[in-house]
Amino acid sequence: MFERSYYGGVSNAGAIGVCFLVAIIGGILLYFLFLTPKNDKKFTGFMGWLYDFLAFKKLLVEAILKVIYLISACFITLLGIVSLFDSFVLGIAIIVLWNIILRISYEFLLVLIIICKNTSEINKKISGKDTSEADMFVSQVEIPKSVVEQFTAKTSPTTTAEPEVFCKSCGQKMKIDSTFCPNCGQKNE
C-alpha cells in the first residue's frame, strides 16, 4: 500500500493524509468522550493524571522554562569562564551581562505565566468554583476583604429598605424606632 523510500521510511503523501485524518477523528473523540466537564474528578490514578494533563489543568511551561533557564545560565557562565582566558573584559561581560539579560528575560516570561494563573484563580474564587488546583499557582494573590465585601454587596440580592425618617425640627436622619433625635433631642412623633 505505502511506497518505501531509499532509507526505509514511508514517502507516500497518502500516508500523511491518512495519519492526519485519523488524528482529527481521534482528537475529536477524545475531546467529546473523555474531556467533558462531567468527567472532571471522575478518574483516579493514571487516568486522572491523563485527564488533568489533556485538560491543561497542570501547566508544564513553567517547569520547562525553569530547567531551560538553569541550563542556559550554566552554559553562559562556563562560556564566560572559558572567555576569561582569551579576554578578561569579554569573559566578565559574558558572565555578568549575559546572565542578567537571561535572568530578566526568563523573569518576564514567568511573570506572564503567573499573571495568567492568578487571573484564573481570581476568576474561580469570584465565581465560587472549586479552587483545589490553587496549589499549582506560583504566587497567591490575596483579595482584600474590602474588595470582596464590595463585590458581594453589589451581587447580593437587594433587600427591601426601611423607610427613612427625618427629624421635623432639624432634618437629621433618624432610625425608624428612635424616640428622640440624636442631633437635637426633639421627640419623634
DRENPA-3360 file (N, C-alpha, C; in nm, 2 decimals, always signed):
BEGIN
1 = MFERSYYG = +0.08/-0.12/+0.00/+0.00/+0.00/+0.00/+0.09/+0.13/+0.00 ~ +0.18/+0.13/+0.09/+0.27/+0.25/+0.10/+0.40/+0.22/+0.04 ~ +0.45/+0.32/-0.03/+0.58/+0.30/-0.10/+0.70/+0.33/-0.01 ~ +0.80/+0.25/-0.01/+0.91/+0.27/+0.08/+1.02/+0.36/+0.01 ~ +1.08/+0.45/+0.09/+1.19/+0.53/+0.03/+1.32/+0.45/+0.04 ~ +1.42/+0.52/-0.01/+1.56/+0.46/+0.00/+1.60/+0.43/+0.14 ~ +1.56/+0.51/+0.23/+1.61/+0.50/+0.37/+1.51/+0.41/+0.46 ~ +1.41/+0.36/+0.40/+1.32/+0.27/+0.47/+1.20/+0.34/+0.52;
9 = GVSNAGAI = +1.18/+0.46/+0.51/+1.07/+0.54/+0.56/+0.96/+0.54/+0.46 ~ +0.84/+0.58/+0.50/+0.73/+0.59/+0.41/+0.73/+0.72/+0.34 ~ +0.73/+0.73/+0.21/+0.74/+0.85/+0.14/+0.61/+0.88/+0.06 ~ +0.50/+0.82/+0.09/+0.38/+0.84/+0.02/+0.30/+0.95/+0.08 ~ +0.25/+1.04/+0.00/+0.17/+1.15/+0.06/+0.04/+1.10/+0.11 ~ -0.01/+0.99/+0.06/-0.13/+0.93/+0.11/-0.12/+0.89/+0.26 ~ +0.00/+0.85/+0.30/+0.02/+0.81/+0.44/+0.00/+0.93/+0.53 ~ +0.05/+1.04/+0.49/+0.04/+1.17/+0.57/-0.11/+1.20/+0.58;
17 = GVCFLVAI = -0.18/+1.19/+0.47/-0.32/+1.22/+0.47/-0.40/+1.13/+0.56 ~ -0.37/+1.00/+0.56/-0.44/+0.90/+0.65/-0.41/+0.93/+0.79 ~ -0.28/+0.96/+0.82/-0.24/+1.00/+0.96/-0.31/+1.12/+1.01 ~ -0.32/+1.22/+0.92/-0.39/+1.34/+0.96/-0.54/+1.32/+0.98 ~ -0.60/+1.24/+0.90/-0.75/+1.21/+0.92/-0.77/+1.13/+1.05 ~ -0.69/+1.03/+1.07/-0.70/+0.95/+1.20/-0.68/+1.04/+1.32 ~ -0.58/+1.14/+1.31/-0.55/+1.23/+1.42/-0.67/+1.32/+1.45 ~ -0.74/+1.37/+1.34/-0.86/+1.46/+1.36/-0.97/+1.38/+1.43;
25 = IGGILLYF = -1.00/+1.26/+1.38/-1.10/+1.18/+1.44/-1.07/+1.14/+1.58 ~ -0.95/+1.10/+1.60/-0.91/+1.07/+1.74/-0.92/+1.19/+1.84 ~ -0.87/+1.30/+1.79/-0.88/+1.42/+1.87/-1.02/+1.46/+1.91 ~ -1.11/+1.45/+1.81/-1.25/+1.49/+1.84/-1.31/+1.39/+1.93 ~ -1.29/+1.26/+1.91/-1.34/+1.16/+2.00/-1.29/+1.17/+2.14 ~ -1.16/+1.20/+2.16/-1.10/+1.22/+2.29/-1.17/+1.34/+2.36 ~ -1.18/+1.45/+2.28/-1.24/+1.57/+2.34/-1.39/+1.54/+2.39 ~ -1.47/+1.48/+2.31/-1.61/+1.47/+2.34/-1.64/+1.35/+2.43;
33 = LFLTPKND = -1.56/+1.25/+2.43/-1.58/+1.13/+2.52/-1.51/+1.13/+2.65 ~ -1.39/+1.20/+2.65/-1.30/+1.19/+2.77/-1.29/+1.32/+2.84 ~ -1.28/+1.43/+2.77/-1.25/+1.56/+2.83/-1.38/+1.64/+2.86 ~ -1.49/+1.59/+2.87/-1.61/+1.66/+2.90/-1.61/+1.70/+3.05 ~ -1.67/+1.82/+3.08/-1.67/+1.86/+3.22/-1.73/+1.76/+3.32 ~ -1.82/+1.68/+3.27/-1.88/+1.58/+3.37/-1.78/+1.47/+3.41 ~ -1.67/+1.46/+3.34/-1.56/+1.36/+3.38/-1.46/+1.42/+3.47 ~ -1.47/+1.55/+3.50/-1.38/+1.62/+3.60/-1.39/+1.55/+3.73;
41 = KKFTGFMG = -1.28/+1.51/+3.79/-1.27/+1.44/+3.92/-1.33/+1.30/+3.92 ~ -1.36/+1.25/+3.80/-1.42/+1.12/+3.79/-1.31/+1.01/+3.79 ~ -1.19/+1.04/+3.73/-1.09/+0.95/+3.72/-0.99/+0.96/+3.83 ~ -0.92/+0.85/+3.86/-0.81/+0.85/+3.96/-0.69/+0.78/+3.90 ~ -0.58/+0.79/+3.97/-0.46/+0.73/+3.93/-0.41/+0.79/+3.80 ~ -0.36/+0.70/+3.71/-0.31/+0.74/+3.58/-0.41/+0.81/+3.49 ~ -0.53/+0.76/+3.49/-0.64/+0.82/+3.41/-0.67/+0.96/+3.46 ~ -0.67/+0.98/+3.59/-0.69/+1.12/+3.65/-0.58/+1.21/+3.61;
49 = WLYDFLAF = -0.45/+1.16/+3.61/-0.34/+1.24/+3.57/-0.35/+1.27/+3.42 ~ -0.39/+1.17/+3.34/-0.41/+1.19/+3.20/-0.52/+1.30/+3.17 ~ -0.63/+1.29/+3.24/-0.73/+1.38/+3.22/-0.69/+1.52/+3.25 ~ -0.62/+1.54/+3.37/-0.57/+1.67/+3.41/-0.46/+1.72/+3.30 ~ -0.38/+1.63/+3.25/-0.28/+1.67/+3.15/-0.35/+1.72/+3.02 ~ -0.44/+1.64/+2.97/-0.51/+1.68/+2.85/-0.60/+1.79/+2.86 ~ -0.65/+1.82/+2.98/-0.74/+1.93/+3.00/-0.66/+2.06/+3.04 ~ -0.53/+2.05/+3.04/-0.44/+2.16/+3.07/-0.47/+2.22/+3.21;
57 = KKLLVEAI = -0.50/+2.13/+3.31/-0.51/+2.17/+3.45/-0.38/+2.20/+3.51 ~ -0.28/+2.13/+3.47/-0.14/+2.14/+3.52/-0.06/+2.19/+3.41 ~ +0.00/+2.30/+3.42/+0.08/+2.36/+3.31/+0.23/+2.32/+3.33 ~ +0.29/+2.28/+3.22/+0.43/+2.23/+3.22/+0.53/+2.34/+3.18 ~ +0.47/+2.45/+3.12/+0.56/+2.56/+3.07/+0.65/+2.62/+3.17 ~ +0.60/+2.64/+3.29/+0.68/+2.70/+3.40/+0.80/+2.61/+3.44 ~ +0.77/+2.49/+3.46/+0.88/+2.39/+3.49/+0.98/+2.38/+3.38 ~ +0.94/+2.38/+3.26/+1.03/+2.37/+3.14/+1.11/+2.49/+3.13;
65 = LKVIYLIS = +1.05/+2.61/+3.15/+1.12/+2.74/+3.14/+1.23/+2.74/+3.25 ~ +1.20/+2.69/+3.37/+1.30/+2.70/+3.48/+1.42/+2.61/+3.44 ~ +1.39/+2.49/+3.39/+1.50/+2.40/+3.35/+1.59/+2.46/+3.24 ~ +1.52/+2.52/+3.14/+1.59/+2.58/+3.03/+1.67/+2.70/+3.08 ~ +1.62/+2.77/+3.18/+1.70/+2.88/+3.24/+1.82/+2.83/+3.31 ~ +1.81/+2.73/+3.39/+1.93/+2.68/+3.46/+2.03/+2.63/+3.36 ~ +1.99/+2.56/+3.26/+2.09/+2.51/+3.16/+2.15/+2.63/+3.09 ~ +2.07/+2.73/+3.05/+2.13/+2.85/+2.98/+2.22/+2.92/+3.07;
73 = ACFITLLG = +2.19/+2.94/+3.20/+2.28/+3.01/+3.29/+2.41/+2.94/+3.31 ~ +2.40/+2.81/+3.32/+2.53/+2.73/+3.34/+2.61/+2.74/+3.21 ~ +2.55/+2.74/+3.09/+2.62/+2.75/+2.97/+2.69/+2.89/+2.96 ~ +2.62/+2.99/+2.99/+2.67/+3.13/+2.98/+2.79/+3.15/+3.08 ~ +2.77/+3.10/+3.20/+2.87/+3.11/+3.30/+3.00/+3.03/+3.25 ~ +2.98/+2.91/+3.21/+3.10/+2.83/+3.16/+3.17/+2.90/+3.04 ~ +3.08/+2.95/+2.95/+3.14/+3.02/+2.83/+3.22/+3.15/+2.88 ~ +3.16/+3.22/+2.98/+3.23/+3.33/+3.03/+3.37/+3.30/+3.10;
81 = IVSLFDSF = +3.37/+3.18/+3.17/+3.49/+3.14/+3.23/+3.60/+3.10/+3.13 ~ +3.55/+3.03/+3.02/+3.65/+3.00/+2.91/+3.69/+3.13/+2.84 ~ +3.61/+3.22/+2.83/+3.64/+3.35/+2.76/+3.74/+3.43/+2.84 ~ +3.74/+3.41/+2.98/+3.84/+3.48/+3.06/+3.98/+3.46/+3.02 ~ +4.01/+3.34/+2.97/+4.15/+3.31/+2.93/+4.19/+3.38/+2.80 ~ +4.09/+3.42/+2.72/+4.12/+3.49/+2.60/+4.12/+3.64/+2.62 ~ +4.01/+3.69/+2.69/+4.00/+3.83/+2.71/+3.93/+3.85/+2.85 ~ +3.99/+3.90/+2.94/+3.94/+3.92/+3.08/+3.81/+4.00/+3.07;
89 = VLGIAIIV = +3.81/+4.11/+3.00/+3.69/+4.20/+2.99/+3.57/+4.13/+2.93 ~ +3.60/+4.06/+2.82/+3.49/+3.99/+2.75/+3.44/+3.87/+2.84 ~ +3.52/+3.80/+2.91/+3.48/+3.70/+3.00/+3.39/+3.75/+3.11 ~ +3.43/+3.86/+3.17/+3.34/+3.92/+3.28/+3.21/+3.97/+3.22 ~ +3.22/+4.03/+3.10/+3.10/+4.08/+3.04/+3.00/+3.97/+3.01 ~ +3.05/+3.86/+2.96/+2.96/+3.74/+2.93/+2.90/+3.69/+3.06 ~ +2.99/+3.67/+3.16/+2.94/+3.62/+3.29/+2.83/+3.71/+3.35 ~ +2.86/+3.84/+3.35/+2.77/+3.93/+3.42/+2.65/+3.97/+3.33;
97 = LWNIILRI = +2.68/+4.04/+3.22/+2.58/+4.10/+3.14/+2.48/+3.99/+3.08 ~ +2.54/+3.89/+3.02/+2.45/+3.79/+2.96/+2.36/+3.72/+3.06 ~ +2.42/+3.69/+3.18/+2.34/+3.63/+3.28/+2.23/+3.72/+3.33 ~ +2.25/+3.85/+3.34/+2.15/+3.95/+3.38/+2.04/+3.95/+3.27 ~ +2.08/+3.96/+3.14/+1.98/+3.97/+3.03/+1.90/+3.84/+3.03 ~ +1.97/+3.72/+3.05/+1.90/+3.60/+3.05/+1.80/+3.59/+3.17 ~ +1.84/+3.64/+3.29/+1.75/+3.64/+3.40/+1.63/+3.73/+3.38 ~ +1.65/+3.85/+3.33/+1.54/+3.94/+3.31/+1.44/+3.88/+3.21;
105 = SYEFLLVL = +1.49/+3.82/+3.10/+1.41/+3.76/+3.00/+1.32/+3.65/+3.06 ~ +1.38/+3.56/+3.14/+1.31/+3.45/+3.20/+1.21/+3.50/+3.30 ~ +1.25/+3.60/+3.38/+1.16/+3.65/+3.48/+1.04/+3.71/+3.41 ~ +1.06/+3.78/+3.30/+0.94/+3.84/+3.23/+0.85/+3.73/+3.18 ~ +0.90/+3.62/+3.13/+0.82/+3.51/+3.08/+0.74/+3.45/+3.20 ~ +0.81/+3.43/+3.31/+0.74/+3.37/+3.43/+0.64/+3.46/+3.49 ~ +0.66/+3.60/+3.48/+0.56/+3.69/+3.53/+0.44/+3.68/+3.45 ~ +0.45/+3.67/+3.32/+0.33/+3.65/+3.23/+0.26/+3.52/+3.27;
113 = IIICKNTS = +0.33/+3.42/+3.29/+0.26/+3.29/+3.33/+0.19/+3.31/+3.47 ~ +0.26/+3.37/+3.56/+0.20/+3.39/+3.70/+0.07/+3.48/+3.68 ~ +0.07/+3.58/+3.60/-0.04/+3.67/+3.58/-0.16/+3.58/+3.53 ~ -0.13/+3.50/+3.43/-0.24/+3.41/+3.38/-0.29/+3.32/+3.48 ~ -0.21/+3.26/+3.56/-0.25/+3.17/+3.66/-0.33/+3.24/+3.77 ~ -0.28/+3.35/+3.81/-0.35/+3.43/+3.92/-0.49/+3.48/+3.87 ~ -0.49/+3.52/+3.75/-0.62/+3.57/+3.69/-0.72/+3.45/+3.69 ~ -0.67/+3.34/+3.65/-0.76/+3.22/+3.65/-0.81/+3.19/+3.79;
121 = EINKKISG = -0.72/+3.20/+3.89/-0.76/+3.17/+4.03/-0.86/+3.27/+4.08 ~ -0.84/+3.40/+4.05/-0.93/+3.50/+4.09/-1.07/+3.48/+4.03 ~ -1.07/+3.44/+3.90/-1.20/+3.41/+3.84/-1.27/+3.30/+3.91 ~ -1.20/+3.19/+3.95/-1.26/+3.08/+4.01/-1.31/+3.12/+4.15 ~ -1.24/+3.20/+4.22/-1.28/+3.25/+4.36/-1.40/+3.33/+4.35 ~ -1.41/+3.42/+4.25/-1.52/+3.51/+4.24/-1.64/+3.44/+4.19 ~ -1.62/+3.34/+4.10/-1.74/+3.27/+4.05/-1.78/+3.16/+4.15 ~ -1.70/+3.13/+4.26/-1.74/+3.03/+4.36/-1.71/+2.89/+4.32;
129 = KDTSEADM = -1.63/+2.87/+4.22/-1.60/+2.73/+4.18/-1.49/+2.68/+4.27 ~ -1.47/+2.55/+4.26/-1.37/+2.48/+4.34/-1.23/+2.53/+4.30 ~ -1.15/+2.55/+4.41/-1.01/+2.60/+4.38/-0.91/+2.50/+4.44 ~ -0.94/+2.37/+4.42/-0.85/+2.27/+4.47/-0.71/+2.28/+4.39 ~ -0.71/+2.33/+4.27/-0.59/+2.34/+4.20/-0.51/+2.46/+4.24 ~ -0.55/+2.53/+4.34/-0.48/+2.66/+4.38/-0.34/+2.63/+4.42 ~ -0.30/+2.51/+4.46/-0.17/+2.47/+4.50/-0.07/+2.49/+4.39 ~ -0.11/+2.47/+4.26/-0.02/+2.48/+4.15/+0.02/+2.62/+4.12;
137 = FVSQVEIP = -0.04/+2.72/+4.18/+0.00/+2.86/+4.14/+0.13/+2.90/+4.22 ~ +0.21/+2.96/+4.14/+0.34/+3.00/+4.20/+0.32/+3.11/+4.30 ~ +0.24/+3.21/+4.28/+0.22/+3.32/+4.37/+0.07/+3.34/+4.39 ~ +0.03/+3.34/+4.52/-0.10/+3.35/+4.56/-0.14/+3.50/+4.57 ~ -0.25/+3.54/+4.51/-0.30/+3.67/+4.52/-0.41/+3.68/+4.63 ~ -0.39/+3.76/+4.73/-0.49/+3.77/+4.83/-0.58/+3.89/+4.80 ~ -0.71/+3.86/+4.78/-0.80/+3.97/+4.75/-0.84/+4.04/+4.88 ~ -0.82/+4.17/+4.89/-0.85/+4.24/+5.02/-1.00/+4.23/+5.05;
145 = KSVVEQFT = -1.03/+4.22/+5.18/-1.17/+4.20/+5.23/-1.26/+4.31/+5.18 ~ -1.21/+4.43/+5.17/-1.30/+4.54/+5.13/-1.35/+4.52/+4.98 ~ -1.26/+4.46/+4.90/-1.30/+4.44/+4.76/-1.40/+4.32/+4.76 ~ -1.38/+4.22/+4.83/-1.47/+4.11/+4.84/-1.61/+4.16/+4.89 ~ -1.61/+4.24/+5.00/-1.73/+4.29/+5.05/-1.80/+4.38/+4.95 ~ -1.73/+4.46/+4.88/-1.79/+4.54/+4.77/-1.85/+4.46/+4.67 ~ -1.78/+4.35/+4.62/-1.83/+4.26/+4.52/-1.96/+4.19/+4.57 ~ -1.95/+4.14/+4.69/-2.07/+4.06/+4.74/-2.19/+4.16/+4.76;
153 = AKTSPTTT = -2.16/+4.28/+4.80/-2.27/+4.38/+4.82/-2.34/+4.41/+4.69 ~ -2.26/+4.42/+4.59/-2.31/+4.45/+4.45/-2.39/+4.34/+4.39 ~ -2.34/+4.22/+4.42/-2.40/+4.10/+4.36/-2.51/+4.03/+4.45 ~ -2.52/+4.07/+4.58/-2.62/+4.01/+4.66/-2.76/+4.06/+4.63 ~ -2.86/+3.98/+4.65/-2.99/+4.02/+4.62/-3.03/+4.14/+4.71 ~ -3.10/+4.24/+4.65/-3.14/+4.36/+4.72/-3.25/+4.32/+4.82 ~ -3.24/+4.39/+4.93/-3.34/+4.37/+5.04/-3.43/+4.50/+5.04 ~ -3.55/+4.48/+5.09/-3.63/+4.60/+5.10/-3.58/+4.69/+5.20;
161 = AEPEVFCK = -3.56/+4.82/+5.16/-3.50/+4.92/+5.25/-3.61/+4.97/+5.35 ~ -3.56/+5.00/+5.47/-3.65/+5.06/+5.57/-3.69/+5.20/+5.52 ~ -3.80/+5.25/+5.55/-3.84/+5.39/+5.52/-3.75/+5.48/+5.60 ~ -3.71/+5.59/+5.54/-3.62/+5.69/+5.60/-3.71/+5.78/+5.68 ~ -3.66/+5.81/+5.80/-3.73/+5.91/+5.89/-3.64/+6.02/+5.93 ~ -3.69/+6.14/+5.92/-3.61/+6.26/+5.95/-3.68/+6.34/+6.06 ~ -3.59/+6.40/+6.14/-3.64/+6.49/+6.24/-3.71/+6.61/+6.19 ~ -3.83/+6.64/+6.24/-3.91/+6.75/+6.19/-3.85/+6.89/+6.23;
169 = SCGQKMKI = -3.77/+6.88/+6.34/-3.71/+7.00/+6.39/-3.58/+7.04/+6.32 ~ -3.48/+6.95/+6.31/-3.35/+6.98/+6.25/-3.33/+6.91/+6.12 ~ -3.40/+6.82/+6.08/-3.39/+6.75/+5.95/-3.29/+6.63/+5.95 ~ -3.23/+6.60/+6.07/-3.14/+6.49/+6.08/-3.20/+6.35/+6.05 ~ -3.13/+6.27/+5.98/-3.18/+6.13/+5.95/-3.18/+6.05/+6.09 ~ -3.29/+5.98/+6.11/-3.31/+5.90/+6.23/-3.34/+5.76/+6.20 ~ -3.32/+5.67/+6.30/-3.37/+5.53/+6.29/-3.52/+5.54/+6.31 ~ -3.59/+5.45/+6.24/-3.74/+5.45/+6.25/-3.79/+5.42/+6.39;
177 = DSTFCPNC = -3.72/+5.35/+6.47/-3.76/+5.32/+6.60/-3.71/+5.41/+6.71 ~ -3.64/+5.52/+6.67/-3.59/+5.62/+6.76/-3.70/+5.70/+6.82 ~ -3.69/+5.72/+6.95/-3.79/+5.81/+7.02/-3.75/+5.95/+7.01 ~ -3.61/+5.98/+7.03/-3.56/+6.12/+7.02/-3.46/+6.13/+6.91 ~ -3.45/+6.25/+6.86/-3.35/+6.28/+6.76/-3.21/+6.28/+6.82 ~ -3.11/+6.21/+6.76/-2.98/+6.20/+6.81/-2.90/+6.34/+6.80 ~ -2.95/+6.43/+6.71/-2.89/+6.56/+6.69/-2.94/+6.67/+6.78 ~ -3.07/+6.69/+6.79/-3.13/+6.80/+6.86/-3.21/+6.75/+6.99;
185 = GQKNE = -3.24/+6.63/+7.00/-3.31/+6.58/+7.11/-3.46/+6.59/+7.11 ~ -3.51/+6.64/+6.99/-3.66/+6.66/+6.98/-3.72/+6.52/+6.98 ~ -3.84/+6.51/+7.04/-3.91/+6.38/+7.04/-3.97/+6.35/+6.90 ~ -3.96/+6.22/+6.86/-4.01/+6.18/+6.74/-4.16/+6.14/+6.75 ~ -4.24/+6.20/+6.67/-4.38/+6.17/+6.68/-4.43/+6.07/+6.58;
% end
